[in-house]
């Protein structure tokens, strides 16, 4: 019996990633003829499921280590990119899907300009980012716990819908739809897991350098194997964590800590 790829094993215990995929599966319609750029694939987990929806996908990341890891899952159509420009011809893609990537960039405006350049006329963009706002107290708790942005690979905390809309308008995009997800309890539980991993597990791992997407979870097969015992314990308590996240349902009136937008190129 073939063992399930380690990335998918981690995915099955990630509340936020599963919620994100559920939203995409439900709302992202893909024609088989579409040419799609997966911008910032990290370890390729969400990319693996999205490719199953059809279309021709090219997955990219800045980190070669991420692409090496992703190759075991996606097999092909992987491209390393720089931060300042995208190595593709103008108007060559129908759709760009960029999940948790923009907040990692020093120059996010330039990235949006590049996305506009490579999209065909009336091409579409799907963005997912952390959401910021006055009453999102867990951002303050994260800082109080000493979880710096650099641990996540972030250059900024995230965006409000207004901030993101202004950036998209400036780079000739128009938001057509948006959704919030990951309410208080899901976000709080993930914050505790990040804290535990960063403070007690990740420091043991010898790394070549920093990853674009930070070190808040296993990033390679070797890291996954080195954390086998803690991950086994977490698998045992995961049903309790999942039940705790369901408390979000009583906060139906609250916007989540994450934001996903669907936008259309207008120029």
N, C-alpha and C positions, 0 to 999 in steps of 0.2 A: 504493500500500500504506500503510495507516494505521500510524503509529508507536505502539508499545506505550507506555502511560502510564509516566511516569518512576518513579512509586512502585513499579510492578511490576518495572521494570528493577533498582531497588535491592534489592527483595525477593529476586530470583533470586540475588543474591550475598550474602545474609544467612543464615549457618548457623543462628543461634539462632531467627530468625523462621520459617524453614522447618521446623525441628524442632517449634516450638510449634504451627504449623498442622497438622503431621502428627498430633500428639497430639489436637488438637481434631477434625480430620476423622475420626479413628478412634473417638473416645470420645463426642463430642457428638451426641446424637440429637435431631433437631428435627422436631416434627410441623408440617405446613403451617399449622395453625390458631393456632400460638403467637404471642403478642405479646412481642417481645424488645427489651430495652434494651441497647445497645452503649455502655457507660460508659467514656469516655476513648478515643476512636477515633484520636487523633493524626492521622497523614496518611492513614488509612483503608485501609491495605494489607490487614491481616488481616480487616477488616470486609468488604472486597470479596469475599473468598473465602467468608466465613461466610454472607453473604447468599445465596449460591448454594445453601445447604443448605435453603432454604425458610423460611417464617414471615414475619411482618411485623416489620421491624426499624426502630428509631429509633436513630440514632448521635449521640453527644453528645461535647462536649469543652468545656473552660473557655476555650480560646484561639480567638478568632475567626479568626486567621490559619490555624490548623489546619483549621478548618471550611471556609474558603475553598479551601484546598488539596484537602481531601477531596471537595468538591463536584464537582470535575472527574472523580473516580473513581466516587463513589456516586450522584451526581445529585440525590437527594431524601431526605427524612426526616432532616434534620440540625438539631440544636438546640444552642444555646450554653447552658451551665449555669454556675452559681456553685459555689464550693467547699462552702458551708455547707448548701445544700438543693437538692433536685431539683424542677424545676417540673412535676411530674406528680401526678395524683390518687392517693390511696391505693388499693392493691390493683388496679393497672391493668396490671401486667405478669406474664407467666407465667415469664419467665426474664430474668436479668440476667447479661451477660457483661462482665467487667471485667478487661482484660489490661494489666498493668504500669501501673496507675493508683493503687492504694491507697498505695504508697510515696511518691507525689508530694504527698500531702495533709498539711497540718498537723494536722487533726483527722480521723484515719482512723476513729475510733469513731463519730463523727457520720455519716460517710458510710455505714457499715454499718447504722446505725439507719435512715437514709433509704432504703437499699436494701430493708430489711425492710418499711418502710412501704408502698412502692410495689408490692411483690410480692403476688400473690394468695395465698390460703391454700395452703400446701404448695408455693409457688413455689420455683424453684431458682436457685442462684447459682454461677457459675463464675468463680473468681479465679485470676490468675497474678501472682506477685510474685517478686522476687529472694529467695533463701534465705540465711539467716545461720547461723553455727555456729562452734564453736571451731577446727575444723580446715580452714576454708575460707581457705587462705593467699592466694588471689588478691585477697581484699578488702584484705589488708595491703599487697600489692604495688601495688594501685590507689592507695592513699593515699601510698605511697612515691614513686610516679611523679607525684604532685601532682594527680591527677585527683579533684577535690573533688566532693562529692555535688551541688553546685549546677550543675556542668557537665552532669549527667544530669537535673537538675530534681528530684532526690530530696530528701525531708525526712528520710529514714532509709535505712539500708543495705538493709533488707529485713526478713524475718521468719523465725523458725524455725517448724516445723510446730506446736510446742507453743504459741508465742506467738499464731499465727494462730488456732489452735483455741480458745484462751481468749477472744480477741476475738469470735469468731463465736458462741461459747456465750453470752457476755455480751449479744450483740445478737440472741439467739434464733434461731441457726442451728445446724445439726448437720452436721458433715462426714460425707459418705457415702463419698468416695473421694479419694485424693490421688496425685499422681505427681511425681517429681523428674526434671529434665532439664537439659541443658547441663552435661556433666561437664568435668573439668579442661581438656582440650585445646581443646574448643570455646570455653570461657569465656576461656582464655588468649589464643587467637587473636583473639577479639572485643575483648579488652582492648587488645591491641596496635593493632588497627585504630582503636579509640576514641582511644587516645593520639595516634596519627598525625594523625587528623582534627582533634582539638581543638587540638593544639599547632602544627600546620603548615598547616592548611587553613581551619578555621572562623574564625580571627582576621581573615581577609581580607574576610569578608562583613559588609556594613553592615546592621545589623538595627534594627528599630524598638524592640524590647524583648526581654525574656526569654520563652521559651516554657515552658509547663508541663512538657513532656517533654524539656527540655534541648536541647543542640546537639551531638549525637554523630554526626549524619548529616545529609545534605541535608534541609531541612524544606519547601522550596518548589521550584517549577519553575525559578525563577531561580537558586537555590542549586545545583541539580542541573546547570544549564547552565554555571555559573561554575566547576564542578569537573570539567568534561568530560574534560580530559586526565588528571588523577589517577585518575578512575574508569575510564578506558579502560585505564590501566596495571594497575589492580586487577583488571579483568575478565580480563586476560591471565594474571595469576598466581593467579586464583581457584581453578583446578583443584588447585594445590599446597596452597592453604589448605584446601580441602575434604578433600583426602587427609589432611592433618594432623589435621583434626577427627575423622576416622575412628578415630584412635588411642584415642578414648573407649571403643571396644569392648573394649579390654583392661582397662578400669577398670570392668567390669560390677558390681563389688562396691561401687563408690563412688556416693554420692548426688550429684545434680547441684547446680549453683549456682542453679537456678530451681525454683520450686514452683508446682504447679497443684492447686487443690482444687475439688471439687464438693460443694456444701452445699445443704441443704434448710431452708426456713423452717419452724420448729416452733411459733411463736406469732404 
